[in-house]
Amino acid sequence: IVQSQNDKFVPSCVLNGDWTLDFPKAKVKGVKFQSLAIGTTAPYITSGIFSLISPPSSNPDSTALLGFPISINSVGITQTPTNNLAFTVGLGLNLGSSEVNFSVQTTVRIITKQGVNQNANRLEYNNFAVDDIGFNLNVNAFHLQGVIAIKNDDPVFGDLFYGNIALSIDKVTKGPIMVAAGFGKMPTYKYWFTDASIPTSIPIGDINITSIYGGVQRRVQSTYT
């Protein structure tokens, strides 16, 4: 496609096809794209629809990272507040058997920037970000699940490392034991917090206490009312 803008010819193209990544430590197959519009002016990629194709049953591990089989849950392109392109991929990893099973889910974002090479504009790598990482561990005796989150320059939390876990022990606990902790930094101060919740059953007359909750914090304002 060639258009005229300000007495200049501006070419662009719309692509449809499949995408495959085949490196020794990373293999990705089964990503299909439609109406992927690529131009010669920023932001270069303006639209596109991505879909996932199930791997063939004869080779279910055709998508892998560092030798581990992974699943791709979503693929997309977004624009950052600074009008740069970010490629997002939702990933899942599932290991184990019927007795011991471990799974991880997260979203990876590759953020680009506009650069110049030999007087030609091009997309360059700028930053790499990982959204919240969720994990689950299931064995015969107990179940463990949790979340790890890292935020940078967040308007509410600033720079934050946060994690929480929930542990359930079969035939021992009446519910999950939950623990959470966070360590953060704002432009003018640092803060931290931690809390825990333990399931219990304490009858007091007509009232039954089902859990005990407590926590400590520094320079954090609770939103509970």
Residue pairs with C-beta under 8 A, 6 or more apart in sequence:
1 11
1 12
1 13
1 14
2 9
2 10
2 11
2 12
3 9
3 10
3 11
3 12
4 10
10 39
10 40
10 41
11 39
11 40
12 37
12 38
12 39
12 40
13 37
13 38
14 35
14 36
14 37
14 38
15 33
15 36
15 38
16 33
16 34
16 35
16 36
17 32
17 33
18 30
18 31
18 32
18 33
18 53
19 28
19 31
19 32
19 33
20 28
20 29
20 31
21 27
21 28
21 29
22 29
25 65
25 66
25 67
26 64
26 65
26 66
27 62
27 63
27 64
27 65
28 63
28 72
29 53
29 55
29 62
29 63
30 52
30 53
30 54
30 55
30 62
30 63
30 72
31 50
31 51
31 52
31 53
31 72
31 75
32 50
32 51
32 52
32 53
33 48
33 49
33 50
33 51
34 48
34 49
34 51
35 47
35 48
35 49
36 45
36 47
36 48
36 49
37 45
37 46
37 47
37 48
38 44
38 45
39 45
39 46
40 121
41 121
42 83
42 114
42 121
43 79
43 83
43 84
43 85
43 114
44 85
44 121
44 123
45 77
45 85
45 123
48 77
50 74
50 75
50 76
50 77
51 75
52 72
52 73
52 74
52 75
55 61
55 62
55 63
56 62
60 69
61 69
63 69
63 70
63 71
63 72
64 70
65 91
65 93
68 93
68 95
69 93
69 94
70 91
70 92
70 93
71 91
71 92
71 93
71 94
72 89
72 90
72 91
72 92
73 90
73 91
73 92
73 105
74 88
74 89
74 90
74 107
75 88
75 89
75 90
76 87
76 88
77 85
77 86
77 87
77 88
78 85
78 86
78 88
79 85
79 86
80 86
80 111
84 111
84 112
84 113
84 114
84 126
85 111
85 112
85 123
86 109
86 110
86 111
86 112
87 109
87 110
87 112
88 107
88 108
88 109
88 110
89 107
89 108
89 110
90 105
90 106
90 107
90 108
91 105
91 106
91 107
91 108
92 103
92 104
92 105
93 103
93 104
93 105
94 101
94 102
94 103
95 101
95 102
95 103
96 102
96 103
99 139
99 140
100 138
100 139
101 136
101 137
101 138
101 139
102 135
102 136
102 137
102 138
103 135
103 136
104 133
104 134
104 135
105 133
105 134
105 135
106 130
106 131
106 132
106 133
106 134
107 130
107 131
107 132
108 128
108 129
108 130
108 131
109 128
109 129
109 130
109 131
110 125
110 127
110 128
111 126
111 127
111 128
111 129
112 123
112 124
112 125
112 126
113 123
113 124
113 125
113 126
114 121
114 122
114 123
114 124
115 121
115 122
115 123
115 124
116 122
129 152
130 150
131 149
132 147
132 148
132 149
133 147
133 148
133 149
134 145
134 146
134 147
135 145
135 146
135 147
135 148
136 143
136 144
136 145
137 143
137 144
137 145
138 144
140 170
141 169
141 170
142 167
142 168
142 169
142 170
143 167
143 168
143 170
143 176
144 165
144 166
144 167
144 168
145 165
145 166
146 163
146 164
146 165
146 166
147 162
147 163
147 164
148 162
148 163
149 160
149 161
149 162
149 163
150 160
150 161
150 162
151 157
151 158
151 159
151 160
151 162
151 184
152 159
153 159
154 160
157 184
158 184
158 185
158 186
158 187
159 184
159 185
160 182
160 183
160 184
160 185
161 182
161 183
161 184
162 180
162 181
162 182
162 183
162 184
163 180
163 181
163 182
164 178
164 179
164 180
164 181
165 178
165 179
165 180
166 176
166 177
166 178
167 173
167 176
167 177
167 178
168 175
168 176
168 177
169 177
173 199
174 199
174 200
174 201
174 210
175 199
175 210
175 211
176 199
177 196
177 197
177 198
177 199
178 196
178 197
179 194
179 195
179 196
179 197
180 194
180 195
180 196
181 192
181 193
181 194
181 195
182 192
182 193
182 194
183 190
183 191
183 192
184 190
184 191
184 192
185 191
189 219
190 219
191 217
191 218
191 219
191 220
192 217
192 218
192 219
192 220
193 215
193 216
193 217
193 218
193 220
194 215
194 216
194 217
195 213
195 214
195 215
195 216
195 217
196 213
196 214
196 215
197 211
197 212
197 213
198 211
198 212
198 213
199 210
199 211
200 209
200 210
200 211
200 212
201 208
201 209
201 210
202 208
202 209
203 209
